[in-house]
């Protein structure tokens, strides 16, 4: 069983949406499927092709041995957890990690963002439901940690302002903004609250909503460009 490898790059190639490297380790060549992000870094010489370290998931089949390589142990462990779900194969697992970071997947599980999960090729509605249900159980501690972190980050002692922020989140969600986008601009909005100054009667829900939509739309236009 191969769990980890260190060696030099001999070759790399892409077959459809699969990305491979050939690693020379002590005179033996190991063909390993890797994530697209790592493949592109190697291809564009952003990282050295010498002394490459990969965490390996070795899958033995009747007619083949498949090696999947990851640059971190967390990626490998996450991949293994995904494979333990009924009906989810290795290419679905690789597809998820190709498209999203572990924290993005955990956030999608936490918010039950089925649309995001379904955006991965090969994942339909039923599979996304199963993924969210089972991964929520597997990553319960990580999700709780993320919830506590968000709670600490956005918590405001003034109950009136806190209620305004909660209403703002609900309103933005109803306007089809994603939770990830909303959470990104909330710290900015909270800082703006101090600048607007409640005591000077400059603070209102309408102003906060207008400000939030301005930042969200500005981010969207930047991405489009």
C-alpha positions as CSV (number, residue, x, y, z in Angstrom):
1,X,0.0,0.0,0.0
2,X,1.5,3.3,-1.1
3,X,0.6,6.3,1.2
4,X,3.1,8.9,0.4
5,X,5.7,9.6,-2.3
6,X,8.7,11.9,-2.9
7,X,10.3,12.1,-6.3
8,X,11.0,14.1,-9.5
9,X,8.6,14.8,-12.3
10,X,9.2,12.8,-15.4
11,X,6.1,13.7,-17.4
12,X,2.6,15.2,-17.0
13,X,-0.5,15.0,-19.2
14,X,-4.3,15.5,-19.3
15,X,-6.8,13.0,-20.5
16,X,-10.3,14.6,-20.8
17,X,-10.8,16.1,-17.3
18,X,-8.2,13.9,-15.6
19,X,-4.8,15.2,-14.8
20,X,-1.7,13.0,-14.3
21,X,1.9,13.1,-13.4
22,X,4.7,10.5,-13.7
23,X,7.0,10.6,-10.7
24,X,10.4,9.0,-10.6
25,X,10.9,7.6,-7.1
26,X,14.2,5.7,-6.7
27,X,14.2,4.5,-10.3
28,X,10.5,3.5,-10.4
29,X,7.9,5.5,-12.3
30,X,4.6,6.1,-10.5
31,X,1.6,7.3,-12.6
32,X,-0.6,9.4,-10.3
33,X,-3.8,11.3,-10.9
34,X,-3.6,14.8,-9.3
35,X,-5.8,17.9,-8.8
36,X,-6.1,20.4,-11.7
37,X,-4.7,23.2,-9.6
38,X,-1.5,21.3,-8.8
39,X,-1.2,20.2,-12.5
40,X,-1.4,23.8,-13.7
41,X,1.3,24.9,-11.2
42,X,3.6,22.3,-12.5
43,X,2.8,23.0,-16.2
44,X,3.4,26.7,-15.8
45,X,6.6,26.2,-13.7
46,X,5.2,27.9,-10.7
47,X,6.7,25.2,-8.5
48,X,9.7,23.0,-8.8
49,X,9.5,19.7,-10.6
50,X,12.1,18.3,-8.2
51,X,11.4,16.6,-4.8
52,X,7.7,16.6,-5.3
53,X,5.8,15.4,-2.2
54,X,2.4,13.9,-2.5
55,X,0.0,12.2,-0.1
56,X,-1.3,9.1,-1.9
57,X,-4.6,7.3,-1.8
58,X,-4.0,3.9,-3.3
59,X,-7.1,2.2,-4.7
60,X,-6.7,-1.5,-5.7
61,X,-9.0,-3.0,-8.3
62,X,-9.2,-6.4,-9.9
63,X,-7.4,-5.2,-13.1
64,X,-5.5,-2.1,-11.9
65,X,-3.9,-0.1,-9.1
66,X,-5.0,3.6,-9.1
67,X,-2.9,6.3,-7.3
68,X,-4.4,9.6,-6.4
69,X,-2.0,12.3,-5.2
70,X,-2.6,15.3,-3.0
71,X,-0.4,18.1,-1.8
72,X,-1.8,18.0,1.8
73,X,-2.9,15.3,4.2
74,X,-6.1,17.2,4.8
75,X,-7.0,16.9,1.0
76,X,-6.2,13.1,1.1
77,X,-8.3,12.5,4.2
78,X,-11.2,14.6,2.8
79,X,-11.0,12.5,-0.4
80,X,-11.2,9.3,1.6
81,X,-14.3,10.6,3.5
82,X,-16.0,11.4,0.3
83,X,-15.2,7.9,-1.1
84,X,-16.9,6.3,2.0
85,X,-20.3,7.6,0.9
86,X,-22.4,5.1,-1.0
87,X,-22.5,5.7,-4.8
88,X,-19.6,8.2,-4.8
89,X,-16.6,7.2,-6.8
90,X,-13.1,8.5,-7.1
91,X,-13.8,10.8,-10.0
92,X,-16.6,12.5,-8.1
93,X,-14.3,13.0,-5.2
94,X,-11.6,14.4,-7.4
95,X,-14.2,16.6,-9.2
96,X,-15.3,18.1,-5.9
97,X,-11.7,19.0,-4.8
98,X,-10.9,20.3,-8.3
99,X,-13.7,22.8,-8.1
100,X,-13.8,23.8,-4.4
101,X,-11.5,24.0,-1.4
102,X,-12.3,21.9,1.7
103,X,-13.6,25.0,3.6
104,X,-15.9,25.9,0.6
105,X,-17.4,22.4,0.7
106,X,-17.8,22.5,4.5
107,X,-19.5,25.9,4.1
108,X,-21.8,24.5,1.4
109,X,-22.7,21.6,3.7
110,X,-23.4,23.9,6.6
111,X,-25.7,26.2,4.5
112,X,-27.1,23.2,2.5
113,X,-26.1,24.8,-0.7
114,X,-27.3,22.1,-3.1
115,X,-26.8,24.3,-6.1
116,X,-23.1,24.5,-5.4
117,X,-22.7,20.8,-4.8
118,X,-24.7,20.0,-8.0
119,X,-22.3,22.2,-10.0
120,X,-19.7,19.5,-9.9
121,X,-19.9,17.3,-13.0
122,X,-21.6,13.9,-12.3
123,X,-23.5,15.1,-9.2
124,X,-27.3,15.2,-9.4
125,X,-29.9,16.3,-7.0
126,X,-30.2,12.9,-5.2
127,X,-26.4,12.6,-4.8
128,X,-26.1,16.2,-3.5
129,X,-28.7,15.4,-0.9
130,X,-26.8,12.3,0.2
131,X,-23.5,14.2,0.2
132,X,-24.8,17.0,2.3
133,X,-26.5,14.6,4.8
134,X,-23.5,12.3,5.3
135,X,-20.7,14.8,5.1
136,X,-22.6,17.0,7.7
137,X,-22.3,14.0,10.1
138,X,-18.6,13.3,9.2
139,X,-17.5,16.9,9.5
140,X,-19.7,17.9,12.4
141,X,-16.8,19.3,14.5
142,X,-15.5,21.4,11.6
143,X,-19.0,22.8,10.9
144,X,-19.5,23.7,14.5
145,X,-16.1,25.4,14.6
146,X,-17.0,27.4,11.5
147,X,-20.3,28.4,13.0
148,X,-18.6,29.5,16.2
149,X,-16.0,31.4,14.2
150,X,-18.6,33.2,12.2
151,X,-20.6,33.9,15.3
152,X,-17.6,35.5,17.1
153,X,-16.7,37.5,13.9
154,X,-20.1,39.0,13.3
155,X,-21.5,39.2,16.9
156,X,-22.5,42.7,17.9
157,X,-23.5,43.5,21.5
158,X,-26.1,46.1,20.7
159,X,-29.3,44.0,20.2
160,X,-30.9,46.6,17.9
161,X,-27.9,46.7,15.5
162,X,-27.6,42.9,15.7
163,X,-31.2,42.5,14.7
164,X,-30.6,44.9,11.8
165,X,-27.6,42.7,10.6
166,X,-29.8,39.6,10.8
167,X,-32.5,41.2,8.8
168,X,-29.9,42.4,6.3
169,X,-28.7,38.8,5.8
170,X,-32.2,37.5,5.3
171,X,-33.0,40.2,2.8
172,X,-29.9,39.6,0.8
173,X,-30.6,35.9,0.7
174,X,-34.1,36.6,-0.5
175,X,-32.5,38.7,-3.3
176,X,-30.6,35.6,-4.4
177,X,-27.2,36.6,-3.1
178,X,-25.1,33.6,-2.0
179,X,-24.2,33.0,1.7
180,X,-20.5,33.0,0.8
181,X,-20.8,36.4,-0.9
182,X,-22.9,37.8,2.0
183,X,-20.4,36.6,4.7
184,X,-17.5,38.2,2.7
185,X,-19.0,41.7,2.9
186,X,-20.5,41.5,6.4
187,X,-17.2,42.6,8.2
188,X,-17.1,45.6,5.9
189,X,-20.7,46.5,6.7
190,X,-20.0,46.1,10.5
191,X,-17.1,48.5,10.2
192,X,-19.3,51.0,8.3
193,X,-21.8,50.9,11.1
194,X,-19.2,52.6,13.3
195,X,-18.6,55.2,10.7
196,X,-22.2,55.9,10.1
197,X,-22.7,56.4,13.8
198,X,-25.9,55.3,15.4
199,X,-25.9,58.3,17.8
200,X,-25.9,60.7,15.0
201,X,-29.0,59.1,13.5
202,X,-27.1,58.2,10.3
203,X,-27.8,54.5,10.6
204,X,-30.8,52.9,9.0
205,X,-31.6,49.5,7.5
206,X,-32.1,51.0,4.1
207,X,-28.6,52.6,4.1
208,X,-27.1,49.3,5.2
209,X,-29.0,47.3,2.5
210,X,-27.9,49.8,-0.2
211,X,-24.3,49.7,1.0
212,X,-24.3,45.9,1.1
213,X,-25.8,45.6,-2.4
214,X,-23.2,48.1,-3.7
215,X,-20.3,46.0,-2.4
216,X,-21.9,42.7,-3.6
217,X,-22.5,44.1,-7.1
218,X,-19.1,45.6,-7.2
219,X,-17.5,42.2,-6.4
220,X,-19.6,40.5,-9.0
221,X,-18.5,43.0,-11.7
222,X,-14.9,42.5,-10.7
223,X,-15.2,38.8,-11.1
224,X,-16.9,39.2,-14.5
225,X,-14.0,41.4,-15.6
